[in-house]
Amino acid sequence: MESRRLLAARTIRFVVVVILLVLYVVPFWGSFRGRFWPGPVRDYAGWAMRAVWRWYCRHVGVGGGNVALQHHLVWLAVSVILGAVVPLVVMAALRRRPSDVGLGLPNRWGRRMILVGLAIVLPMSLVFAFERRAKPDPVAAAIDMREGLILIGVSVPEHVLLTGVVVALLLPGMRLPERAEDLVKGGALARAGRRPAQPDAGEDRPVTCAPGSDKDAGGGGSARSRVLRRLGLGLPARPGDSAGRRLLAWWGLEPDGWWAILGGGLLFGIVHVGARPIEFTTSFPGGLLLCYVTYRSRSIWPGWCVHVAQMTLVMGFIALFGAARR
C-alpha cells in the first residue's frame, strides 16, 4: 500500500511539473503549425517569440538587411534569456548551485561518453545532411550553414534548461546527484549490500560495483562484462527486485532518476515538434539519452559537446557534398 501511494505521489508530481514546464517552454520554443492542432494550441505555441519579433520590427526595424538572419538572431537572444538566464535565476533563488543543475565539469564517465557519442553521431550526421540537401532550394547549403551557427548558439540554453534544470527539478531535492554514492543511496547496490567503488582523488566516477569477486573487479570477466564496466553499465540488483527495478539498476538508475530523464526527454521532443521528419523522430530518444548522460555525469556538457559535434558534422557534410555536386 505504501509503495502504491509513493508511486501515485511520484506520478502526480511528475505530471504537474511537466505540464508547468511545457506551458513555460512552448511560448518561445514551440512550433505547432499543423492544421490538426487545435487553434488555441497553435496560437499558444511560439507566442512569446512572435511578440518579441513584432516589438523588434516596430522599434528597431529590419531595414534593408537579411530579415531571416535577424529573425534567427532575435530567436537566439530570446532563447538565451528565457531558456538559460530566467531558469538559472529561479534555481539560484531556490538556493541551488550551478553544479546542481549540471553546469559543473563532468566526471570521468561523462568524459568517456563524449567519445562514445561522437562515434554514434557520425553516421547519423550523414543521414541528417542528405535529408537537408534534398530540399529543392538551390541555395539550401548556404542557408543551412547560417542556420546551423544560430542553432549552435541556441543549443546552450536548450541544454541548460531541458537536460539540466528540467532533470534537476524532477529529482528529489531538485538537484542532480552530487556523488556516485548518491546514485545508489537506498538503491540497487545498497539493497544488494554492495558499495560503489571509491573514485580517484578529486574526481567522481560513475557507479560501479566494488570488487566482490574477480569478475566484479576491473581485472576479470568476459569481454562483454569488461566493455559494460567501461561504459558504467550492467550494475547488479537484488535477486528479489522486480523486472523494472532490475532494468533500472542495470543502467545505474533509480526510479526517481528515470522519471527525471523521461520528463527531460518529453520536453526535448515537444520543442522539436514541427522540425524536419528525421530531426523530430529522433528528438525524443535523443533527449532521453542526453538527459541520461547528464544524470550519470552530473553535467550537461558531455551531451552538449556531442550535440554540437553532430550539428557541425551536418553542416560540414552539406558543404562538402554540396560543393561536389556543383
VOPAGU-2260 file (C-alpha; in pm, 1 decimal, decimal comma):
REM VOPAGU-2260
SITE   aa  ch    i         X         Y         Z
SITE  MET   A    0       0,0       0,0       0,0
SITE  GLU   A    1     280,8     237,7      90,1
SITE  SER   A    2     460,3     168,0    -238,3
SITE  ARG   A    3     139,8     239,7    -430,6
SITE  ARG   A    4      97,8     569,4    -250,3
SITE  LEU   A    5     458,3     656,6    -324,8
SITE  LEU   A    6     407,5     573,4    -691,5
SITE  ALA   A    7      88,0     780,7    -702,8
SITE  ALA   A    8     260,7    1079,0    -537,5
SITE  ARG   A    9     557,3    1049,3    -774,7
SITE  THR   A   10     327,0    1029,4   -1075,8
SITE  ILE   A   11     120,1    1331,1    -970,1
SITE  ARG   A   12     431,8    1538,3    -905,5
SITE  PHE   A   13     579,1    1434,1   -1240,3
SITE  VAL   A   14     263,4    1525,4   -1433,8
SITE  VAL   A   15     221,1    1862,7   -1261,4
SITE  VAL   A   16     584,8    1966,6   -1303,7
SITE  VAL   A   17     597,7    1854,8   -1669,1
SITE  ILE   A   18     274,0    2041,0   -1752,5
SITE  LEU   A   19     409,0    2359,6   -1592,8
SITE  LEU   A   20     736,6    2323,6   -1781,3
SITE  VAL   A   21     555,7    2267,1   -2111,4
SITE  LEU   A   22     346,6    2578,8   -2051,1
SITE  TYR   A   23     667,3    2772,9   -1990,1
SITE  VAL   A   24     875,3    2636,9   -2279,6
SITE  VAL   A   25     620,6    2621,7   -2563,5
SITE  PRO   A   26     565,2    3001,9   -2594,6
SITE  PHE   A   27     923,7    3060,1   -2709,3
SITE  TRP   A   28    1039,3    2720,5   -2843,7
SITE  GLY   A   29     712,8    2561,0   -2956,4
SITE  SER   A   30     605,2    2537,3   -3320,5
SITE  PHE   A   31     273,5    2352,7   -3362,9
SITE  ARG   A   32     191,6    2456,3   -3718,7
SITE  GLY   A   33      -8,6    2161,1   -3848,0
SITE  ARG   A   34    -378,8    2206,5   -3914,2
SITE  PHE   A   35    -456,7    1903,5   -3698,3
SITE  TRP   A   36    -354,5    2105,4   -3391,0
SITE  PRO   A   37    -642,1    2298,1   -3230,6
SITE  GLY   A   38    -636,3    2672,2   -3292,6
SITE  PRO   A   39    -561,6    2767,5   -2928,4
SITE  VAL   A   40    -264,0    2529,0   -2927,2
SITE  ARG   A   41    -122,8    2680,6   -3248,0
SITE  ASP   A   42    -174,4    3031,1   -3108,8
SITE  TYR   A   43      -8,0    2949,0   -2776,5
SITE  ALA   A   44     297,5    2783,7   -2931,6
SITE  GLY   A   45     559,8    3047,7   -3002,1
SITE  TRP   A   46     351,8    3348,6   -2894,7
SITE  ALA   A   47     635,9    3493,9   -2684,6
SITE  MET   A   48     878,7    3473,0   -2975,7
SITE  ARG   A   49     624,7    3631,0   -3210,0
SITE  ALA   A   50     562,0    3913,1   -2961,5
SITE  VAL   A   51     933,3    3988,7   -2928,5
SITE  TRP   A   52     975,2    3981,8   -3306,2
SITE  ARG   A   53     688,7    4229,4   -3352,7
SITE  TRP   A   54     845,9    4456,5   -3091,7
SITE  TYR   A   55    1181,6    4429,9   -3269,6
SITE  CYS   A   56    1028,6    4519,7   -3609,5
SITE  ARG   A   57     838,5    4812,7   -3460,4
SITE  HIS   A   58    1115,3    4967,7   -3250,4
SITE  VAL   A   59    1437,8    4852,8   -3416,2
SITE  GLY   A   60    1333,3    4776,4   -3770,6
SITE  VAL   A   61    1472,4    4524,1   -4011,7
SITE  GLY   A   62    1599,2    4787,1   -4256,7
SITE  GLY   A   63    1747,7    4655,3   -4576,1
SITE  GLY   A   64    1929,7    4368,5   -4408,5
SITE  ASN   A   65    1866,6    3995,9   -4414,3
SITE  VAL   A   66    1527,4    3955,8   -4244,9
SITE  ALA   A   67    1565,8    3581,1   -4190,9
SITE  LEU   A   68    1905,5    3626,1   -4026,9
SITE  GLN   A   69    1774,3    3899,6   -3798,0
SITE  HIS   A   70    1482,7    3677,5   -3701,5
SITE  HIS   A   71    1723,7    3397,1   -3610,4
SITE  LEU   A   72    1935,5    3635,0   -3403,6
SITE  VAL   A   73    1627,5    3756,2   -3215,4
SITE  TRP   A   74    1536,2    3390,8   -3157,6
SITE  LEU   A   75    1885,0    3333,0   -3017,2
SITE  ALA   A   76    1850,4    3628,3   -2777,2
SITE  VAL   A   77    1505,7    3510,9   -2660,4
SITE  SER   A   78    1640,4    3158,4   -2611,7
SITE  VAL   A   79    1932,8    3276,6   -2400,2
SITE  ILE   A   80    1711,5    3493,3   -2178,5
SITE  LEU   A   81    1415,0    3258,6   -2133,1
SITE  GLY   A   82    1598,6    2928,4   -2176,3
SITE  ALA   A   83    1902,2    2995,9   -1957,0
SITE  VAL   A   84    1901,2    3324,7   -1764,3
SITE  VAL   A   85    1549,4    3303,6   -1618,7
SITE  PRO   A   86    1571,1    2932,3   -1518,2
SITE  LEU   A   87    1913,1    2981,6   -1358,2
SITE  VAL   A   88    1789,5    3285,4   -1165,2
SITE  VAL   A   89    1493,3    3079,8   -1040,1
SITE  MET   A   90    1720,6    2793,2    -934,3
SITE  ALA   A   91    1954,0    3039,2    -762,1
SITE  ALA   A   92    1654,2    3179,5    -573,8
SITE  LEU   A   93    1585,0    2821,1    -462,3
SITE  ARG   A   94    1944,2    2811,4    -332,8
SITE  ARG   A   95    2066,3    2569,5    -594,2
SITE  ARG   A   96    2422,5    2596,9    -717,8
SITE  PRO   A   97    2515,6    2587,5   -1087,6
SITE  SER   A   98    2657,7    2238,2   -1037,9
SITE  ASP   A   99    2318,5    2125,0    -903,0
SITE  VAL   A  100    2169,9    2176,3   -1249,3
SITE  GLY   A  101    2460,2    2032,0   -1445,3
SITE  LEU   A  102    2680,7    2334,1   -1515,4
SITE  GLY   A  103    2984,0    2177,7   -1347,9
SITE  LEU   A  104    3251,9    1971,8   -1519,3
SITE  PRO   A  105    3166,2    1608,5   -1595,7
SITE  ASN   A  106    3312,5    1310,6   -1414,9
SITE  ARG   A  107    3530,3    1050,4   -1585,8
SITE  TRP   A  108    3230,1     855,4   -1712,8
SITE  GLY   A  109    3090,4    1172,3   -1871,2
SITE  ARG   A  110    3415,8    1246,0   -2049,7
SITE  ARG   A  111    3422,6     890,2   -2178,6
SITE  MET   A  112    3068,1     930,3   -2310,7
SITE  ILE   A  113    3181,4    1221,6   -2529,0
SITE  LEU   A  114    3397,1     980,3   -2728,9
SITE  VAL   A  115    3118,0     721,3   -2743,2
SITE  GLY   A  116    2870,9     986,2   -2855,6
SITE  LEU   A  117    3097,8    1111,2   -3132,3
SITE  ALA   A  118    3117,1     759,4   -3273,9
SITE  ILE   A  119    2735,9     734,5   -3267,7
SITE  VAL   A  120    2653,7    1071,9   -3426,1
SITE  LEU   A  121    2895,0    1037,5   -3718,2
SITE  PRO   A  122    2665,8     814,2   -3930,1
SITE  MET   A  123    2357,5     998,5   -3804,5
SITE  SER   A  124    2503,4    1325,6   -3926,9
SITE  LEU   A  125    2533,9    1185,5   -4277,5
SITE  VAL   A  126    2162,2    1096,9   -4275,9
SITE  PHE   A  127    2067,4    1444,0   -4148,7
SITE  ALA   A  128    2286,4    1611,1   -4410,4
SITE  PHE   A  129    2138,3    1418,8   -4703,7
SITE  GLU   A  130    1785,5    1491,3   -4579,2
SITE  ARG   A  131    1856,2    1863,9   -4569,9
SITE  ARG   A  132    2022,8    1858,6   -4912,8
SITE  ALA   A  133    1708,3    1701,4   -5058,4
SITE  LYS   A  134    1531,9    2040,6   -5035,3
SITE  PRO   A  135    1458,2    2194,1   -5374,9
SITE  ASP   A  136    1610,4    2530,4   -5281,1
SITE  PRO   A  137    1940,8    2555,4   -5474,3
SITE  VAL   A  138    2098,5    2764,8   -5200,0
SITE  ALA   A  139    1992,4    2525,4   -4924,4
SITE  ALA   A  140    2352,2    2454,9   -4824,6
SITE  ALA   A  141    2430,4    2821,6   -4755,3
SITE  ILE   A  142    2108,0    2865,5   -4559,3
SITE  ASP   A  143    2181,0    2557,7   -4352,7
SITE  MET   A  144    2528,4    2684,5   -4268,1
SITE  ARG   A  145    2390,9    3012,1   -4128,4
SITE  GLU   A  146    2104,5    2838,5   -3956,2
SITE  GLY   A  147    2345,7    2586,2   -3807,4
SITE  LEU   A  148    2558,8    2857,7   -3648,8
SITE  ILE   A  149    2248,9    3002,7   -3483,7
SITE  LEU   A  150    2142,5    2654,9   -3370,4
SITE  ILE   A  151    2479,2    2602,7   -3205,1
SITE  GLY   A  152    2418,0    2919,2   -3004,0
SITE  VAL   A  153    2062,1    2813,6   -2916,5
SITE  SER   A  154    2184,5    2470,3   -2811,0
SITE  VAL   A  155    2347,2    2616,4   -2498,5
SITE  PRO   A  156    2024,8    2742,5   -2334,3
SITE  GLU   A  157    1847,2    2436,4   -2476,4
SITE  HIS   A  158    2075,2    2204,6   -2280,5
SITE  VAL   A  159    2079,4    2428,6   -1974,2
SITE  LEU   A  160    1700,3    2415,1   -1949,1
SITE  LEU   A  161    1595,5    2079,3   -2095,1
SITE  THR   A  162    1877,6    1849,4   -1985,3
SITE  GLY   A  163    1992,2    2040,8   -1677,7
SITE  VAL   A  164    1722,8    2239,6   -1499,3
SITE  VAL   A  165    1433,6    2012,0   -1601,6
SITE  VAL   A  166    1612,3    1696,1   -1486,1
SITE  ALA   A  167    1709,8    1862,4   -1158,2
SITE  LEU   A  168    1355,0    1987,2   -1093,3
SITE  LEU   A  169    1217,9    1634,5   -1133,7
SITE  LEU   A  170    1465,9    1481,3    -887,7
SITE  PRO   A  171    1429,4    1471,8    -509,3
SITE  GLY   A  172    1574,0    1789,8    -366,6
SITE  MET   A  173    1561,8    1949,9    -712,4
SITE  ARG   A  174    1931,5    1885,3    -776,7
SITE  LEU   A  175    2147,5    1635,9    -960,9
SITE  PRO   A  176    2322,9    1369,4    -751,0
SITE  GLU   A  177    2646,1    1511,5    -617,4
SITE  ARG   A  178    2848,9    1192,7    -582,3
SITE  ALA   A  179    2847,4     840,4    -715,9
SITE  GLU   A  180    2714,9     726,3    -378,5
SITE  ASP   A  181    2406,8     946,3    -422,2
SITE  LEU   A  182    2307,4     749,1    -731,0
SITE  VAL   A  183    2272,2     432,0    -525,1
SITE  LYS   A  184    2163,4     576,6    -192,6
SITE  GLY   A  185    1886,1     344,4     -89,3
SITE  GLY   A  186    1906,1     189,5    -433,3
SITE  ALA   A  187    2011,1    -124,1    -612,4
SITE  LEU   A  188    2367,6    -151,8    -480,8
SITE  ALA   A  189    2263,8     -56,1    -129,4
SITE  ARG   A  190    1987,3    -315,6    -129,6
SITE  ALA   A  191    2231,6    -575,1    -257,2
SITE  GLY   A  192    2467,7    -494,6      28,9
SITE  ARG   A  193    2736,5    -359,5    -202,6
SITE  ARG   A  194    2917,6     -29,6    -212,9
SITE  PRO   A  195    3027,3     172,0    -513,2
SITE  ALA   A  196    3394,8     177,0    -593,8
SITE  GLN   A  197    3587,7     468,8    -448,9
SITE  PRO   A  198    3666,1     744,9    -700,3
SITE  ASP   A  199    4009,7     874,3    -769,3
SITE  ALA   A  200    4121,1    1172,6    -569,4
SITE  GLY   A  201    3935,7    1484,9    -670,6
SITE  GLU   A  202    3721,5    1300,8    -925,2
SITE  ASP   A  203    3385,2    1121,9    -922,7
SITE  ARG   A  204    3331,5     806,4   -1119,8
SITE  PRO   A  205    3011,8     652,0   -1243,4
SITE  VAL   A  206    2859,0     391,9   -1019,2
SITE  THR   A  207    3049,1      64,7   -1040,5
SITE  CYS   A  208    3049,1    -244,0    -822,1
SITE  ALA   A  209    3305,7    -274,1    -553,0
SITE  PRO   A  210    3509,4    -586,9    -612,9
SITE  GLY   A  211    3304,9    -861,9    -453,4
SITE  SER   A  212    3482,1   -1107,9    -681,3
SITE  ASP   A  213    3740,3   -1111,6    -955,6
SITE  LYS   A  214    3463,8   -1083,7   -1210,7
SITE  ASP   A  215    3325,6    -771,3   -1047,0
SITE  ALA   A  216    3668,2    -618,1   -1024,5
SITE  GLY   A  217    3831,5    -437,6   -1308,5
SITE  GLY   A  218    4070,0    -715,8   -1399,3
SITE  GLY   A  219    3847,5   -1016,0   -1479,4
SITE  GLY   A  220    3534,9   -1132,7   -1652,1
SITE  SER   A  221    3437,6   -1180,7   -2012,0
SITE  ALA   A  222    3498,6    -929,2   -2288,2
SITE  ARG   A  223    3131,5    -830,8   -2268,4
SITE  SER   A  224    3149,8    -763,1   -1894,6
SITE  ARG   A  225    3466,4    -558,1   -1938,3
SITE  VAL   A  226    3300,1    -344,4   -2205,7
SITE  LEU   A  227    2996,1    -293,7   -1982,7
SITE  ARG   A  228    3218,2    -190,0   -1693,4
SITE  ARG   A  229    3392,8      62,0   -1915,6
SITE  LEU   A  230    3050,7     204,1   -2008,4
SITE  GLY   A  231    2930,6     203,6   -1647,4
SITE  LEU   A  232    2651,0     -43,3   -1729,7
SITE  GLY   A  233    2539,4    -387,8   -1615,0
SITE  LEU   A  234    2509,7    -293,2   -1247,6
SITE  PRO   A  235    2367,6    -551,5   -1004,2
SITE  ALA   A  236    2024,7    -565,0    -844,5
SITE  ARG   A  237    1886,3    -760,7    -552,4
SITE  PRO   A  238    1755,6   -1101,6    -662,8
SITE  GLY   A  239    1408,6   -1023,6    -530,3
SITE  ASP   A  240    1373,2    -698,7    -724,0
SITE  SER   A  241    1107,1    -660,8    -989,1
SITE  ALA   A  242    1198,3    -673,2   -1356,2
SITE  GLY   A  243    1160,2    -296,3   -1378,4
SITE  ARG   A  244    1399,1    -231,1   -1090,6
SITE  ARG   A  245    1649,2    -480,0   -1230,5
SITE  LEU   A  246    1638,5    -297,7   -1564,2
SITE  LEU   A  247    1689,7      39,5   -1397,9
SITE  ALA   A  248    1974,4     -97,4   -1186,0
SITE  TRP   A  249    2142,8    -233,9   -1499,5
SITE  TRP   A  250    2155,7     123,3   -1631,7
SITE  GLY   A  251    2267,1     266,4   -1296,5
SITE  LEU   A  252    1931,9     434,6   -1231,6
SITE  GLU   A  253    1680,6     466,7    -953,5
SITE  PRO   A  254    1307,2     525,4   -1021,0
SITE  ASP   A  255    1341,1     895,8    -940,6
SITE  GLY   A  256    1623,3     923,9   -1191,5
SITE  TRP   A  257    1418,3     752,5   -1460,8
SITE  TRP   A  258    1123,7     987,1   -1406,3
SITE  ALA   A  259    1354,4    1288,0   -1437,9
SITE  ILE   A  260    1511,0    1153,9   -1758,0
SITE  LEU   A  261    1167,4    1076,6   -1901,5
SITE  GLY   A  262    1048,0    1431,2   -1828,0
SITE  GLY   A  263    1353,0    1584,8   -1993,2
SITE  GLY   A  264    1311,0    1360,8   -2297,1
SITE  LEU   A  265     944,4    1458,8   -2331,4
SITE  LEU   A  266    1029,2    1829,6   -2320,7
SITE  PHE   A  267    1308,2    1775,4   -2572,0
SITE  GLY   A  268    1064,7    1605,1   -2808,5
SITE  ILE   A  269     794,2    1869,6   -2764,0
SITE  VAL   A  270    1020,4    2159,4   -2858,2
SITE  HIS   A  271    1114,9    1975,3   -3179,5
SITE  VAL   A  272     756,4    1935,1   -3298,1
SITE  GLY   A  273     743,2    2092,0   -3643,4
SITE  ALA   A  274    1108,2    2015,6   -3719,6
SITE  ARG   A  275    1220,1    1807,9   -4018,4
SITE  PRO   A  276    1088,9    1448,1   -4002,7
SITE  ILE   A  277    1419,0    1281,0   -3910,8
SITE  GLU   A  278    1500,8    1550,0   -3655,6
SITE  PHE   A  279    1158,9    1519,1   -3491,8
SITE  THR   A  280    1151,2    1139,4   -3481,0
SITE  THR   A  281    1495,1    1124,4   -3319,2
SITE  SER   A  282    1436,3    1411,5   -3075,2
SITE  PHE   A  283    1259,0    1211,7   -2802,2
SITE  PRO   A  284    1501,9     915,8   -2787,6
SITE  GLY   A  285    1788,7    1158,9   -2832,4
SITE  GLY   A  286    1655,5    1370,2   -2546,5
SITE  LEU   A  287    1634,4    1062,9   -2324,7
SITE  LEU   A  288    1999,1     980,9   -2396,2
SITE  LEU   A  289    2112,5    1338,9   -2334,0
SITE  CYS   A  290    1927,4    1355,9   -2002,1
SITE  TYR   A  291    2063,9    1015,0   -1903,9
SITE  VAL   A  292    2418,8    1132,4   -1970,2
SITE  THR   A  293    2351,8    1448,0   -1767,6
SITE  TYR   A  294    2220,8    1240,5   -1477,6
SITE  ARG   A  295    2513,0     998,7   -1476,8
SITE  SER   A  296    2786,7    1253,9   -1546,2
SITE  ARG   A  297    2634,0    1533,3   -1330,9
SITE  SER   A  298    2696,6    1772,2   -1619,3
SITE  ILE   A  299    2518,1    1896,5   -1931,5
SITE  TRP   A  300    2845,7    1945,5   -2116,4
SITE  PRO   A  301    2908,9    1591,8   -2248,8
SITE  GLY   A  302    2567,3    1588,8   -2416,4
SITE  TRP   A  303    2614,8    1943,9   -2541,4
SITE  CYS   A  304    2954,4    1861,9   -2692,4
SITE  VAL   A  305    2807,5    1564,5   -2879,1
SITE  HIS   A  306    2507,3    1770,8   -2992,5
SITE  VAL   A  307    2729,4    2049,2   -3124,6
SITE  ALA   A  308    2957,6    1796,5   -3293,4
SITE  GLN   A  309    2655,2    1645,9   -3467,2
SITE  MET   A  310    2536,4    1987,2   -3593,4
SITE  THR   A  311    2888,5    2078,0   -3706,4
SITE  LEU   A  312    2924,1    1748,7   -3892,0
SITE  VAL   A  313    2589,0    1804,1   -4063,9
SITE  MET   A  314    2698,4    2149,0   -4181,1
SITE  GLY   A  315    3033,8    2012,2   -4292,2
SITE  PHE   A  316    2876,3    1727,5   -4490,1
SITE  ILE   A  317    2630,2    1968,3   -4654,3
SITE  ALA   A  318    2911,8    2199,0   -4758,2
SITE  LEU   A  319    3126,6    1908,4   -4877,8
SITE  PHE   A  320    2865,5    1726,1   -5082,4
SITE  GLY   A  321    2701,9    2045,8   -5198,6
SITE  ALA   A  322    3034,4    2172,9   -5333,1
SITE  ALA   A  323    3097,0    1837,5   -5502,9
SITE  ARG   A  324    2757,5    1848,4   -5675,9
SITE  ARG   A  325    2820,2    2197,2   -5811,0
